[in-house]
């Protein structure tokens, strides 16, 4: 019985120590939301892959998208202070390279008024 408990504990520890994202997948959120134009808010992401490049794509209410490299994250999280320069929905997408192409990990948005 002790052997089974020890084995279960070690298997659980190996699973916790792995660098793969959680089964629920990466998530992105904005706080506070909605916001006034020019108000500072925090864009956060969690459950991102570790040890790989992460990019941030921002799409403004007019549909214009710009990208920025963020580098990698040792713990799978990013927190960025942002503010919107115009009213409407701003979308934030975290992405990275997956099998020779770019794939979004998590997307969220904020409504500026």
Secondary structure, 3 states (H helix, E strand, C coil): CHHHHHHHHHHHHHHHHCCCCCCCCCEEEEECCCECCCCEEEEEEECCCCCCCEEEEEECCCCCEEEEEEECCCCCCEEEEEECCCCEEEEEEEEEEECCEEEEEEEEEEEEC
